[in-house]
């Protein structure tokens, strides 16, 4: 697709598109070219502000959201944002605990961010800055502070934001960010130059059969031109360049980022990464949560870069913190609760004669209310598995019941590994784990939609911190989840899908929350609305998916997705009401 012809409107156009499409996560910075988290400012917490010129998406604006940066200030293509823009952006997200600035080591950025920091200081706002200097091609090891920042900035921003989310003070955030930068090295290669908006020719060309090593991310050519290599050969070049550069920190593990620059096929990146992974293992370095994809691009440049961050225990712990942004989301990964070898199912388990009392459904002290609600939802769906299959068989392959049971088993087990606690943060963590596990185990469209539903709600709750879950706190996350499911599935209400139950559930919950209803009462009312709506789908003709071909003949059968959602919502309502009854009884006994 051709780029915007007028470079004067390029920046404002794509920023507006970003905040419009991801309004559940980010918002525009008032009166500035910047993007801020929908949750910012957070009072009493250090605010993390990153930024630089545009043309690098997902850096920087795509890395804003809960657990990542609070804001990104955006300059013109490959150009530093002005001090005024930096100042306005920082002011918009300042929560009173100071501002951390992270950006690449480029003269324009250094000057403008520095001027903004001075102005903030004059107004009583403390700040700290860490310059990203990861590019080994831009300076000697003896003068590493003079190097420029490239894709390794992703690691620095992740660590700083995780520390801020955990409540580190300003000096603490700066300390771990500086440590991350000191432990990070990057080297890259290009196969073709990029083209600026409004231009017809790339900034540089690479002759066929060659490639440039040591490229920058501002459209610069590399340090030297060499014969082109296949992905495995290029992996050897990248690893051989970085290994001697790695700091000797007594650690044998590293975070790994194989970054595409804008035009490199993901399949090629994966082929390259397989060799990178093997070479690192041979060198005795364990890859910690490796990432492969586009993180810091250079418009449409063809090329890639490899970044390694040597990890100590603190950095590894912070790097694994959950986060959510338009371009990157990380859910926590727990160790398997049981050995990977699975015992054979007991006779009769999971049949229509009753719920199977597996580890996922049995009462357990592990996990909080989210885990308990998911176990109850599993039991409810298991008891209706054949009915759900029968409804799905009207127009489909009849596997909806099996798939949802399979997904909920995995979800309930995953939620129990998140640890105890009923706070928003603990419940959100459990739902993030559960959603990922459900989507993985269930597969298919329903698995993806239910997985997204749980992770979206979980992400919103996790970002709220260690506070009680109330109907008012929960309702924005449910609204965001509804919008995300609509976007992913491409459906609308009235087409005889799960949305026909999810929409009234969302609307009723939001309505009761706004009226000040307690969580259990609001959820119960929403579950009743979802159940009524699911039953009403029997009178609707299908207008989406395979069932749509039946037309009016599809009447008389409720939608399986709407039915399973209503079952799960009702089971969760029973858990919430039981907990309320227990709490009331305990209060009376005291």
Wavefront OBJ file of the C-alpha trace (Angstrom):
o trace
v 0.000 0.000 0.000
v 1.475 3.399 -0.940
v 2.489 5.619 1.966
v 0.782 8.913 2.740
v 1.816 11.311 0.008
v 1.984 14.395 2.202
v 4.639 13.863 4.901
v 3.183 16.813 6.820
v 0.131 14.769 7.826
v 1.795 11.365 8.149
v 2.489 11.609 11.873
v -0.896 12.949 12.952
v -2.752 10.528 10.678
v -1.235 7.338 12.005
v -1.336 8.475 15.649
v -5.037 9.170 15.312
v -5.558 5.779 13.727
v -3.626 4.066 16.519
v -5.558 5.655 19.384
v -8.851 5.112 17.587
v -8.228 1.429 17.006
v -6.784 0.751 20.466
v -8.833 3.153 22.565
v -9.280 0.422 25.175
v -5.542 0.685 25.893
v -4.292 4.101 24.798
v -5.417 7.680 24.331
v -3.941 10.742 22.629
v -1.899 13.090 24.768
v -3.844 16.365 24.980
v -2.347 19.080 22.770
v 0.692 16.984 21.866
v 1.919 14.410 19.411
v 1.960 11.571 21.872
v 0.178 8.446 23.022
v -0.613 7.745 26.672
v -1.959 4.757 28.537
v -5.695 4.807 29.151
v -4.817 4.130 32.806
v -2.436 7.088 33.171
v -1.692 8.974 35.272
v -1.455 6.594 38.217
v -1.044 8.552 41.416
v 1.949 7.730 43.567
v 3.707 5.707 40.882
v 6.712 6.607 38.734
v 5.655 7.455 35.172
v 7.672 5.953 32.311
v 7.907 8.109 29.181
v 9.669 6.870 26.056
v 9.892 8.327 22.593
v 11.666 9.355 19.446
v 10.947 9.922 15.807
v 8.203 7.970 14.070
v 8.786 5.412 11.375
v 9.768 2.759 13.939
v 6.402 1.291 14.956
v 5.876 -0.650 17.230
v 8.480 1.588 18.842
v 7.561 3.780 20.505
v 3.823 4.373 20.586
v 2.951 0.692 20.234
v 4.637 -0.056 23.563
v 2.294 2.011 25.725
v -0.162 0.382 28.106
v -0.484 -1.427 31.458
v 2.881 -2.864 32.486
v 4.650 -0.988 29.700
v 5.282 2.711 29.118
v 2.847 5.288 30.445
v 3.365 7.431 27.376
v 5.350 7.806 24.178
v 6.117 11.155 22.609
v 6.359 11.072 18.817
v 8.529 13.148 16.522
v 8.427 13.412 12.756
v 9.898 10.566 10.696
v 13.364 9.751 12.097
v 13.353 13.103 13.912
v 13.404 13.879 17.613
v 10.203 15.219 19.168
v 10.518 18.788 20.396
v 11.104 19.708 24.029
v 7.617 21.192 24.178
v 6.073 17.912 23.023
v 8.129 15.959 25.558
v 7.140 18.361 28.334
v 3.421 18.186 27.535
v 3.509 14.401 27.327
v 5.356 14.007 30.622
v 3.017 16.447 32.329
v -0.005 14.509 31.125
v 1.077 11.266 32.807
v 2.945 12.533 35.882
v 1.500 10.760 38.915
v 3.478 12.691 41.498
v 6.330 10.193 41.977
v 8.570 11.515 39.217
v 9.111 10.771 35.546
v 11.528 8.287 34.005
v 12.690 9.075 30.453
v 14.010 6.362 28.150
v 15.114 6.925 24.556
v 17.908 6.267 22.089
v 21.254 8.015 22.263
v 20.769 10.520 19.437
v 21.764 14.164 19.722
v 18.340 15.597 18.923
v 16.599 13.362 21.431
v 19.206 14.083 24.091
v 18.791 17.824 23.679
v 15.002 17.979 23.523
v 14.321 15.458 26.294
v 16.985 17.210 28.355
v 15.327 20.596 27.906
v 11.976 19.129 28.905
v 13.526 17.577 32.023
v 14.950 20.963 33.013
v 11.572 22.611 32.631
v 9.903 19.893 34.701
v 12.533 20.287 37.403
v 11.856 24.011 37.561
v 8.226 23.151 38.256
v 9.090 20.654 40.970
v 8.788 17.461 38.918
v 11.777 15.163 39.417
v 12.989 12.998 36.532
v 15.679 10.497 35.613
v 16.969 9.531 32.171
v 18.595 6.415 30.734
v 19.951 6.592 27.199
v 19.780 3.383 25.200
v 23.219 2.507 23.810
v 22.906 -1.089 22.631
v 24.168 -0.918 19.015
v 27.621 -2.527 18.822
v 28.077 -1.265 15.251
v 28.060 2.393 16.276
v 31.039 2.602 18.624
v 33.801 0.698 20.311
v 33.386 -1.392 23.437
v 35.709 1.019 25.225
v 33.358 3.918 24.469
v 30.041 2.083 24.739
v 28.308 5.153 26.177
v 28.695 6.806 22.773
v 26.793 4.076 20.968
v 23.322 4.676 19.546
v 20.134 2.984 20.640
v 18.369 0.502 18.386
v 16.079 -2.483 19.045
v 17.568 -3.235 22.470
v 15.625 -0.255 23.752
v 12.667 -2.652 23.984
v 14.419 -4.441 26.854
v 15.226 -1.202 28.668
v 11.667 0.091 28.389
v 10.218 -3.250 29.554
v 12.438 -3.326 32.640
v 11.795 0.311 33.574
v 8.032 -0.049 33.172
v 7.918 -3.308 35.133
v 9.834 -1.720 37.987
v 7.499 1.270 38.013
v 4.466 -1.023 38.006
v 5.907 -2.844 41.015
v 6.255 0.387 42.946
v 9.992 1.061 42.644
v 10.855 4.672 43.417
v 12.356 6.933 40.751
v 15.961 6.076 41.582
v 15.100 2.397 41.636
v 13.480 2.540 38.195
v 16.500 4.368 36.794
v 18.870 1.873 38.418
v 17.343 -1.244 36.856
v 16.854 0.499 33.504
v 20.532 1.467 33.448
v 21.414 -2.094 34.384
v 19.271 -3.412 31.527
v 20.964 -1.071 29.077
v 24.423 -2.094 30.297
v 23.542 -5.756 29.785
v 22.105 -5.319 26.251
v 23.849 -5.636 22.898
v 22.394 -5.450 19.346
v 23.695 -6.057 15.836
v 21.735 -5.968 12.584
v 21.752 -6.440 8.824
v 19.800 -4.907 5.940
v 18.858 -6.260 2.528
v 17.256 -3.058 1.251
v 16.705 0.562 2.260
v 13.505 2.272 3.388
v 11.436 4.909 1.613
v 10.317 8.076 3.401
v 6.681 9.208 3.174
v 6.172 11.327 0.080
v 9.277 9.908 -1.644
v 9.490 7.461 -4.526
v 12.995 6.122 -4.009
v 14.580 4.425 -0.988
v 17.263 6.201 1.014
v 19.794 3.620 -0.126
v 19.815 0.462 -2.198
v 21.568 -2.835 -1.656
v 22.883 -4.535 -4.805
v 21.422 -7.944 -5.502
v 23.357 -10.736 -3.871
v 24.701 -8.533 -1.061
v 23.641 -7.226 2.333
v 24.681 -4.429 4.671
v 25.958 -5.260 8.164
v 25.711 -2.844 11.085
v 22.779 -0.809 9.816
v 21.037 1.933 11.781
v 17.297 2.424 12.200
v 17.100 5.858 10.583
v 17.542 4.685 7.045
v 21.349 4.621 7.242
v 23.289 2.087 5.253
v 25.469 -0.397 7.123
v 29.111 -0.292 8.079
v 30.159 -2.765 5.437
v 28.697 -4.659 2.495
v 29.112 -8.421 2.311
v 27.746 -11.247 0.159
v 24.149 -12.149 1.041
v 23.622 -15.075 3.371
v 20.725 -17.399 3.977
v 18.866 -17.026 7.310
v 21.010 -19.655 9.062
v 24.240 -18.110 7.826
v 23.082 -14.661 8.884
v 22.236 -16.053 12.318
v 25.840 -17.206 12.664
v 27.084 -13.745 11.730
v 24.829 -12.036 14.272
v 25.698 -14.431 17.098
v 29.419 -14.403 16.324
v 29.382 -10.602 16.461
v 27.476 -10.353 19.735
v 29.022 -13.134 21.829
v 32.388 -11.359 22.364
v 30.487 -8.158 23.196
v 28.332 -9.612 25.966
v 29.122 -8.370 29.472
v 30.534 -10.964 31.841
v 27.945 -10.767 34.605
v 28.237 -14.311 35.924
v 24.937 -15.238 34.248
v 24.372 -17.796 31.546
v 20.901 -16.718 30.476
v 19.749 -13.888 28.259
v 16.574 -12.335 26.942
v 16.562 -12.652 23.154
v 14.901 -10.393 20.590
v 15.064 -11.159 16.877
v 13.615 -8.011 15.344
v 12.310 -7.482 11.823
v 12.847 -4.028 10.344
v 9.583 -3.727 8.437
v 9.682 -5.930 5.352
v 11.235 -9.221 6.400
v 8.807 -12.174 6.300
v 8.137 -13.731 9.675
v 8.914 -17.160 8.260
v 12.468 -16.002 7.504
v 12.765 -14.571 10.996
v 11.786 -17.915 12.502
v 14.236 -19.820 10.327
v 16.952 -17.432 11.463
v 15.905 -17.705 15.109
v 16.104 -21.510 15.106
v 19.808 -21.202 14.312
v 20.284 -18.352 16.811
v 18.701 -20.461 19.562
v 20.938 -23.416 18.778
v 24.091 -21.309 18.662
v 23.323 -19.663 21.991
v 22.702 -23.052 23.596
v 26.034 -24.298 22.255
v 27.665 -21.266 23.872
v 26.046 -22.165 27.198
v 23.481 -19.335 27.118
v 19.864 -20.160 27.890
v 17.307 -18.087 25.962
v 14.805 -16.539 28.411
v 11.360 -15.850 26.948
v 12.670 -15.169 23.416
v 10.690 -12.857 21.158
v 10.606 -12.931 17.351
v 8.780 -10.247 15.382
v 8.718 -6.549 14.611
v 9.515 -4.344 17.602
v 11.661 -1.490 16.248
v 11.250 -1.043 12.503
v 12.577 1.430 9.976
v 9.508 2.056 7.815
v 9.683 -0.546 5.042
v 13.329 -1.557 5.395
v 14.185 -5.175 4.613
v 16.423 -6.520 7.332
v 16.636 -7.736 10.888
v 18.598 -7.339 14.101
v 19.471 -9.531 17.066
v 19.427 -8.172 20.615
v 20.632 -9.998 23.728
v 20.198 -8.849 27.335
v 22.233 -10.792 29.880
v 20.012 -11.405 32.887
v 20.532 -11.405 36.604
v 17.733 -12.573 38.898
v 16.205 -9.114 39.293
v 16.182 -8.372 35.569
v 14.731 -11.789 34.738
v 12.008 -11.333 37.317
v 11.078 -7.874 36.038
v 11.203 -8.942 32.392
v 8.601 -11.617 33.096
v 6.076 -9.125 34.498
v 2.764 -9.126 32.598
v 2.021 -6.207 30.309
v -0.427 -5.189 27.599
v -0.065 -2.702 24.769
v -1.246 -2.331 21.161
v 1.869 -4.063 19.860
v 2.998 -6.348 22.669
v 1.328 -8.313 25.437
v 2.994 -10.667 27.863
v 1.028 -12.928 30.192
v 2.813 -14.524 33.132
v 4.066 -18.048 32.615
v 3.810 -20.422 35.561
v 5.559 -23.733 35.956
v 3.303 -26.683 35.094
v 1.260 -27.743 38.094
v 1.552 -31.415 37.092
v 4.071 -33.412 35.064
v 3.678 -33.038 31.342
v 2.846 -36.734 30.910
v -0.900 -37.013 31.283
v -2.569 -39.949 33.019
v -5.232 -41.839 31.128
v -8.739 -40.477 31.770
v -10.826 -42.377 34.294
v -13.777 -44.317 32.894
v -16.823 -42.102 32.646
v -14.929 -38.862 33.156
v -16.501 -35.891 31.412
v -19.678 -37.672 30.370
v -23.200 -36.360 30.549
v -23.866 -38.322 33.730
v -22.261 -35.576 35.755
v -19.206 -33.364 36.075
v -15.876 -35.139 36.129
v -14.118 -34.444 39.410
v -10.739 -33.848 37.873
v -7.990 -31.703 39.349
v -9.460 -28.761 37.462
v -12.846 -29.060 39.088
v -12.019 -30.365 42.532
v -12.048 -27.826 45.358
v -8.573 -26.499 45.995
v -6.995 -23.972 48.321
v -4.911 -22.636 45.459
v -6.052 -19.644 43.447
v -8.652 -17.063 44.334
v -12.171 -16.263 43.270
v -11.267 -16.259 39.563
v -9.946 -19.820 39.771
v -13.016 -20.925 41.743
v -15.372 -19.335 39.215
v -13.581 -21.015 36.303
v -13.799 -24.398 38.043
v -17.535 -23.856 38.518
v -17.899 -22.827 34.871
v -16.112 -26.015 33.836
v -18.488 -28.134 35.909
v -21.505 -26.396 34.391
v -20.321 -26.804 30.815
v -19.275 -30.426 31.397
v -22.788 -31.253 32.545
v -24.197 -29.742 29.329
v -21.478 -30.988 26.971
v -23.753 -33.230 24.918
v -26.426 -30.552 24.632
v -23.868 -28.036 23.368
v -22.623 -30.572 20.839
v -26.170 -31.226 19.672
v -26.802 -27.494 19.184
v -23.552 -27.122 17.278
v -24.362 -30.099 15.064
v -27.404 -28.284 13.628
v -25.110 -26.403 11.275
v -21.573 -27.265 12.316
v -19.398 -30.197 13.246
v -20.865 -30.738 16.719
v -17.633 -30.225 18.652
v -18.465 -27.014 20.538
v -19.131 -28.821 23.817
v -15.941 -30.865 23.608
v -13.842 -27.863 22.674
v -15.123 -25.609 25.437
v -14.783 -28.341 28.069
v -11.232 -28.987 26.909
v -10.429 -25.269 27.016
v -12.002 -24.686 30.418
v -10.109 -27.602 31.931
v -6.873 -25.969 30.883
v -8.095 -22.523 31.965
v -9.116 -23.666 35.435
v -5.833 -25.474 35.957
v -3.828 -22.488 34.759
v -5.736 -20.084 37.015
v -4.944 -22.208 40.044
v -1.219 -21.778 39.407
v -1.490 -18.001 39.743
v -1.523 -18.166 43.536
v -4.071 -17.089 46.130
v -5.732 -13.707 46.367
v -8.975 -12.035 45.385
v -7.635 -8.572 44.583
v -8.017 -7.085 41.118
v -4.351 -7.702 40.452
v -4.496 -11.362 41.579
v -7.749 -12.045 39.735
v -6.420 -10.385 36.595
v -3.269 -12.461 36.733
v -5.351 -15.626 37.012
v -7.551 -14.637 34.074
v -4.562 -13.781 31.886
v -3.166 -17.256 32.488
v -6.578 -18.854 32.023
v -7.357 -17.062 28.764
v -4.073 -18.058 27.168
v -4.516 -21.665 28.290
v -8.135 -21.820 27.100
v -7.341 -20.532 23.638
v -4.427 -22.941 23.351
v -6.361 -26.015 24.490
v -9.744 -25.344 22.867
v -8.563 -24.121 19.481
v -11.039 -23.020 16.840
v -12.962 -19.776 16.686
v -14.707 -20.306 20.027
v -11.420 -20.984 21.777
v -9.903 -17.803 20.391
v -12.899 -15.670 21.335
v -13.264 -17.062 24.849
v -9.507 -16.826 25.361
v -9.559 -13.199 24.250
v -12.534 -12.484 26.514
v -10.659 -13.746 29.575
v -7.328 -12.113 28.765
v -8.900 -8.736 28.010
v -10.785 -8.751 31.331
v -7.682 -10.057 33.062
v -5.456 -7.378 31.599
v -7.781 -4.623 32.764
v -8.031 -6.038 36.286
v -4.304 -6.719 36.610
v -3.550 -3.106 35.776
v -5.785 -1.907 38.613
v -3.402 -3.239 41.245
v -4.020 -4.787 44.684
v -7.498 -3.343 45.228
v -10.825 -5.131 45.753
v -12.805 -6.106 42.667
v -16.054 -4.170 42.522
v -18.703 -4.017 39.846
v -17.624 -0.471 39.034
v -13.978 -1.536 38.690
v -14.843 -4.582 36.602
v -17.267 -3.009 34.133
v -14.685 -1.115 31.979
v -12.706 -4.332 31.507
v -15.856 -6.188 30.456
v -16.676 -3.406 27.997
v -13.157 -3.533 26.568
v -13.386 -7.319 26.286
v -16.697 -7.080 24.441
v -15.208 -4.635 21.942
v -12.154 -6.843 21.450
v -14.285 -9.931 20.805
v -16.383 -7.990 18.285
v -13.224 -6.802 16.560
v -11.585 -10.219 16.456
v -14.665 -12.140 15.408
v -15.877 -9.483 13.012
v -19.477 -10.027 14.132
v -22.288 -7.891 15.444
v -25.231 -8.436 17.741
v -28.225 -10.040 16.027
v -26.324 -12.589 13.944
v -27.015 -15.519 16.308
v -23.603 -15.841 17.915
v -22.147 -15.629 21.424
v -22.346 -11.843 21.064
v -26.116 -12.070 21.477
v -25.538 -13.267 25.063
v -22.378 -11.267 25.723
v -23.956 -7.927 24.744
v -26.813 -8.047 27.298
v -24.400 -9.423 29.897
v -22.119 -6.427 29.323
v -24.965 -3.909 29.253
v -26.627 -5.201 32.408
v -23.370 -5.360 34.337
v -22.432 -1.808 33.352
v -25.910 -0.539 34.226
v -25.919 -2.133 37.671
v -22.343 -1.053 38.340
v -23.237 2.550 37.544
v -26.128 2.298 40.009
v -23.736 1.214 42.762
v -24.758 -2.452 42.943
v -22.384 -4.891 44.677
v -20.355 -7.162 42.438
v -22.354 -10.340 43.141
v -25.699 -8.626 42.511
v -24.501 -6.928 39.324
v -22.927 -10.117 37.971
v -26.020 -12.186 38.807
v -28.306 -9.765 36.996
v -25.961 -9.824 34.012
v -25.911 -13.629 34.012
v -29.726 -13.733 34.030
v -29.794 -11.329 31.080
v -27.264 -13.499 29.214
v -29.294 -16.647 29.912
v -32.528 -15.077 28.667
v -30.789 -13.771 25.576
v -29.171 -17.156 24.862
v -32.572 -18.845 24.955
v -33.977 -16.148 22.669
v -31.433 -17.022 19.983
v -33.597 -20.058 19.224
v -36.033 -17.684 17.537
v -33.351 -16.072 15.377
v -32.090 -17.093 11.953
v -28.314 -17.353 11.785
v -26.599 -14.627 9.789
v -22.941 -15.503 10.308
v -20.684 -18.509 9.852
v -21.631 -21.887 8.516
v -25.079 -21.699 10.129
v -25.999 -18.706 7.951
v -26.578 -20.958 4.962
v -29.598 -22.482 6.722
v -31.494 -19.208 6.691
v -34.917 -19.500 8.294
v -34.375 -23.232 8.837
v -31.954 -22.297 11.604
v -34.807 -21.205 13.852
v -35.780 -23.451 16.736
v -32.272 -24.104 18.058
v -30.369 -21.847 20.453
v -26.863 -20.786 19.492
v -24.230 -23.015 21.157
v -21.790 -20.163 21.810
v -24.436 -17.985 23.460
v -25.571 -20.981 25.493
v -22.109 -21.886 26.773
v -21.422 -18.265 27.699
v -24.655 -18.103 29.697
v -23.752 -21.342 31.488
v -20.344 -19.991 32.464
v -21.709 -16.626 33.586
v -24.369 -18.302 35.742
v -21.822 -20.636 37.337
v -19.599 -17.682 38.217
v -22.632 -15.907 39.708
v -23.215 -18.893 41.997
v -19.619 -18.636 43.237
v -19.889 -14.903 43.918
v -23.189 -15.306 45.757
v -21.852 -18.193 47.830
v -18.883 -16.089 48.836
v -21.179 -13.231 49.821
v -23.307 -15.593 51.899
v -20.215 -16.929 53.642
v -18.977 -13.427 54.351
v -22.367 -12.432 55.783
v -22.463 -15.537 57.975
v -18.963 -14.852 59.263
v -19.938 -11.283 60.046
v -23.000 -12.406 61.995
v -20.990 -14.929 64.025
v -18.610 -12.200 65.060
l 1 2 3 4 5 6 7 8 9 10 11 12 13 14 15 16 17 18 19 20 21 22 23 24 25 26 27 28 29 30 31 32 33 34 35 36 37 38 39 40 41 42 43 44 45 46 47 48 49 50 51 52 53 54 55 56 57 58 59 60 61 62 63 64 65 66 67 68 69 70 71 72 73 74 75 76 77 78 79 80 81 82 83 84 85 86 87 88 89 90 91 92 93 94 95 96 97 98 99 100 101 102 103 104 105 106 107 108 109 110 111 112 113 114 115 116 117 118 119 120 121 122 123 124 125 126 127 128 129 130 131 132 133 134 135 136 137 138 139 140 141 142 143 144 145 146 147 148 149 150 151 152 153 154 155 156 157 158 159 160 161 162 163 164 165 166 167 168 169 170 171 172 173 174 175 176 177 178 179 180 181 182 183 184 185 186 187 188 189 190 191 192 193 194 195 196 197 198 199 200 201 202 203 204 205 206 207 208 209 210 211 212 213 214 215 216 217 218 219 220 221 222 223 224 225 226 227 228 229 230 231 232 233 234 235 236 237 238 239 240 241 242 243 244 245 246 247 248 249 250 251 252 253 254 255 256 257 258 259 260 261 262 263 264 265 266 267 268 269 270 271 272 273 274 275 276 277 278 279 280 281 282 283 284 285 286 287 288 289 290 291 292 293 294 295 296 297 298 299 300 301 302 303 304 305 306 307 308 309 310 311 312 313 314 315 316 317 318 319 320 321 322 323 324 325 326 327 328 329 330 331 332 333 334 335 336 337 338 339 340 341 342 343 344 345 346 347 348 349 350 351 352 353 354 355 356 357 358 359 360 361 362 363 364 365 366 367 368 369 370 371 372 373 374 375 376 377 378 379 380 381 382 383 384 385 386 387 388 389 390 391 392 393 394 395 396 397 398 399 400 401 402 403 404 405 406 407 408 409 410 411 412 413 414 415 416 417 418 419 420 421 422 423 424 425 426 427 428 429 430 431 432 433 434 435 436 437 438 439 440 441 442 443 444 445 446 447 448 449 450 451 452 453 454 455 456 457 458 459 460 461 462 463 464 465 466 467 468 469 470 471 472 473 474 475 476 477 478 479 480 481 482 483 484 485 486 487 488 489 490 491 492 493 494 495 496 497 498 499 500 501 502 503 504 505 506 507 508 509 510 511 512 513 514 515 516 517 518 519 520 521 522 523 524 525 526 527 528 529 530 531 532 533 534 535 536 537 538 539 540 541 542 543 544 545 546 547 548 549 550 551 552 553 554 555 556 557 558 559 560 561 562 563 564 565 566 567 568 569 570 571 572 573 574 575 576 577 578 579 580 581 582 583 584 585 586 587 588 589 590
